[in-house]
């Protein structure tokens, strides 16, 4: 294994933090959209700013929670080795 590949494999996260971030942000965006449209249909608030703000806010908040939860779980050694070998 050459030095550049060794450095890339060291730089990869040994846990699921990025996967948790992606899943959490995706779930947060969907929940934010649903919440924004539900509030818009229930009130006379202008929805032009409300829906994007709830979408971004929920995506960021739930994505951060996903990042923290994903960081708690280590990847198995063979999965990390297979990931580094495939890239």
N, C-alpha and C positions, 0 to 999 in steps of 0.2 A: 504494500500500500504506500503510495507516494505521500509526500508531506502535505500537499494541498488537499487531498482527499481526507487525510487524518484531521486536518484543521476543520474541514466542513463537518465531519462526523462529530467532532467535539462541540461545534457550535449548535448542533441540533438539541432541541429540548429533550431531556430524558423522561419527561412526563407528558401529560395530555393537556397542557395549558392552552396551546393554540387551537386544538380541537374543541376544547370547552369554550373558548372565546368565540369561535365560528358558530357553534351550535347555539350558544347563549344569545349572540347577537341576532341570529336568524329568528329565534323564538321571540326575542324582544321586539323585533321589527314587526312581526305578525301581530303580536299582542298590542303593540302601540297603534298599529293601523286600525285594529278592531276597536280599541278604546276611543281613538280619535273620531272614528265615524259614529260610534254609539253616542258620544257626547254631542257631536254636531247635530244628530237627528233629534236629540232631546232638548236642545236649547236654541237660542237665537244668536249664539256666538258665531262670528265669522270663521268659517272652517278653513280659509286660505292659510292661516298660520297655525291653527290648532293641530291639524292632522300631521304636518311635517314635524312639529315640535314634539308631539307625543311619540311619534315613530322614532325619531332620533334619541329622545330621552330614554325610552324603554329599551331600545337596541343597545345603547351604551350601558345602562344600568344592569340589564340581564347579561350582557356580554361580559361585563366585569365580574359578575358573580360566577359565570361559567369559567372565566380565566382562573379565578381563585380555586374553584372546586376541581378543575382539571389539573391544577398544579399539585393537588394532594395525592394523585395517583401516579405511581411510577410505571413506565413502560417496561414490559418484560425484556430481558437481555436479548433474547433471540429476535424479538420484533425490532429492537433498535439496530441490531446487526444487519437484519434483512433490509431495513430502510436505508442504511448507509451503503449497503452493497448495491441496491437498485438505483441509487442516484450517483 
